[in-house]
Amino acid sequence: MPYLYETHLHTCQASLCGVSKGSDYISYYKELGYSGIIVTDHFFNGNSCIDRALAWEQKIELFCTGYEDAKKEGDRLGLPVFFGWECNFDMDEYLIYGLDKEWLLTHPEMMEWDHITHFEEITKAGGLVVQAHPFRQRGYMNCINLHPYQCHAWEIANAGNMTDHNQLAYRYAKEHNIPMTVGSDIHKTNTVDLYAMAFDEPLTDIHDYVTRVKAGTGYSLQIPDTIRQWDENIATHLPLYFFDKENNRKHITDLKKLFE
């Protein structure tokens, strides 16, 4: 029997888009048979509800309340709760795992980092960088930015995405041997569509998650079979940019070039 984990979850205590409190998720996921959850609220450069005018320490304390609320209830009911966050650059977003509140408190300069510095510093600290929903298209977006070299893995299936967006991410990651994750991107309890990471053995802590994802082994992706199927008619309506490894230079591309 696999051990199911939610890897992409937002609370109303730190994410502007969140509806449920961290503690609300515990009994919900327990009843679904999950073995744990990771709280990944939007950071200050994303859809955060934290007042940006506050001092850094105050912002971090408030930011962590959703996780801490979930952790307290998880400890009470016996559901492991781990910490992460979701940061934003130019509509390309990243899930960060393996670092903690203390690390955030001592790194206010992170708000000024570019993609390369962000990836290098988090890697040096033992963290994991996952590009979230890489091919997502929304009305508020003006382009798709792909950064396969500035992250360790891709979230190839996101329950908030259209199927074709997930199909594109799955195909690219598979063809280029990029470790894959999936997540529900859940904002409230009683959400119908959930995607899970299914591990062969239970996670001991968030560092165990980081290690297994970087290795790309010991887990499977609980997603609809349609995501693994390819439709030659898939198209994108937004400009598509690919960022190279050497200096994160932007190159405009299209799906034909990307997959040839």
N, C-alpha and C positions, 0 to 999 in steps of 0.2 A: 504493500500500500504506500503510495507516494505521500510526502509531506508537503502540503500546499502553503505557499506564502504570497501575500499581497505585497507588491514592491513599489506601488505608486498610489499614494493616498493623501488627500488634502483635508484639513480641518478648518472650521470657521474661525478658530482662534488666531490663525496666522495667514491664511489664504483668503483673499477677497472673494474668490469664487466658491469657497467652502460653505457648506450648509450645516453639516453635523460636527459636533464636538469630538475631540479625540476619544473620550471615554465612551461615546455612543457606539463606536465601531466594535468594541470588544465582544459583547454578547452576540452581536450580528455575525462576526466571523467565527466565533466559537460554534455557533449553531450550524454554520456551513461546513464545519469540519476542518478549518484551516489550522495550521500549526504556528502561525505567527504573521505579523504585519510590519511593514516599514512605513513610518510617517514621513512624507516628503513634501512639506509645505513649500509654497512659493517664497523665494528669498526676496530681498529688498529691491533687486533689479528686475523683478517680475511682478506677477499679480498678487502682491502682498497687501494685507490690510494694516500693517504696522506703520505708524507715523514716521516718515523718513526724517522729520525734523528733530527727533529725539537723539540723545547721545548714543553712541555705538553700544555701550554696555546695556542700556535700557532696551534698545531694539532687540538685542540678542535674547535678553531675558523674556521679553514678550513673545518673540518668535518661537521659542522653545516650549511655550505653554501648551500648545496642542499636543506635542509629543509627550510632554510630562504628564498631562492629563490622561492620555491613552496608556502610558506606562504604568501609572498608579492603578488604574482599573484592570489592566492586563495582569499585573502582579497579583491582584486580589482574586481574579477569576482563572488564573493559570494560562494566559495566552502571552507568549513572548512578544514584546514590542521593541522595534529597533528604530534608530534615528537616521534620517537623511534629509536632503532638501532638493529643491528644483530651482536652478538659476537660469537667467535669461540673458542673452547677448542682443542679437538683432532679430528677434522672433525665433531664433534657434535656441532650444532649451536643453538643459542637462540635469540629470539626476545624479546627485553626489552621495556616496555611501562610504562609511568607514571612518569618518571624522566625527568629532563631538562638539559639544557646547564650548568646552574649554578652548578648543582649537579656533572656533569662530571668534571667541572673545579676544584672542590675541592676534587676529588677522583682519583688522579693518581695512587694510590696503587692498584686500581682495576685490573690492569694488572697482578698482582701477585696472585690474589685470586684463590683458588680452587673452585670446584663446590659448596660445602657446604657453604663456606664463601660468594661466589657470590650470592647464593640464599638467605641466611640470611640477608645480607646487603641490597639487593634490596627490600626484603620484609619489612624490618624495615623502609626503606625510603618511603614505600607506593607504590612500583612498582610491576609490573607483569612480570614474567619470563615464556616464552612459548618455549618449545623445538620445533624448526623448522624442518619440514620434517624428522621425527625421523628415518624412514626406508629407507631413500634415499641411493641409490647405484650409484656410479660414478667410472670412471676409475682411478681417482686420489685418491680414498679412499682405505684404507686397512682393514677397519672393520666398523661395525655398533655399535654405543654406545648408549644405552638407559638409560636415567636418569629420570624416572617418579617421583622420590622423590625429585629431585633438581629443580623442576619447578612447576608452578601453573596449567599449561595447556599444551596441545599438539596441534600443527598445524597438524591436521589429513589429510588435503587435501591441496596440493600445486600444482598450475597449471604447475609448471616445473617438476613435478614428473611423473613417470610411474604410471598407474592405480593401479597395484598390490602393489606398495610402499604405496600409499594412502590407499588401502584396509587394509593393515596390521596395519597402524596407527589407522584407524577408528575402527577396530575390538578391538584392545587392549584398546584403550581409552574408548570405550563403555563398555567393559566387566569389566573395573576397575574404572568406574565412574570418569574419568579424564575429566575436562572441555575441550571442543574442540574449536579450531579456524580454519579458512581457510584463504588462501591468494594467490594472483596471483604470487608473487615473480617476479614482472614485472621489466624489465630493459629498455624497450623502448616503446614509444607510438605505437599505431596501432598493438599491440599484440592481437592475435585472442582469445586465451584461457584465460579467467579471472574467478577467483573464488571470491565470495563476502561474507561478513558477513551481514546478513539482520536483522536489529533491528526493534522492534515494535515501538520504539520512537526514535527521533533523539538524537544523543550523544551531551551532553552539553560541554564536554571537554574530554581530554585523561583520566582523573581520572574516569570519568563516564564509559569509556570503560573498565578500569581496574576492577572496581567494578562489572560490569555486567558479564565479563568473569570469574572472580573468583567465582561468584555465579552460573554461567552456565545457566542463565535464561534470557529471554527477547530478544532472538535472534534465528535465524535459519541459516543454512549453505547452501549457494547457490552453489551446486556442482552436478556433474552428478550422476544419480541414481546408476550407475555401481560401484561407490566407496563404497556404502553401501551393495553391494552384496559380498558374500564370495566364493572364488574359492579354493577348497581343493588342487589344484595343485600348489598353490603359493609356491615359494621357494626363498631363498636368496643365493647368491653366495659368499658373504663376511662373515667372522667370526662375530658372533653375541654376544655382551657383554651386560649384565644387571648389573646395579649398585644398590646396596642395600641402604636402608634408614639409617641404623645406622651409617655407616662410609664411605659411597660411595665406598665400596669395589666392585671390578669387578669380575663377575662370567661369565664364558663362558656358553652359552646356545644354544638352537636351537628353531625353531618355534614350534615343538611339545611340548617341555617343557614349552615354554612361554605361550602357549594357553591351557594347560591341566588343 
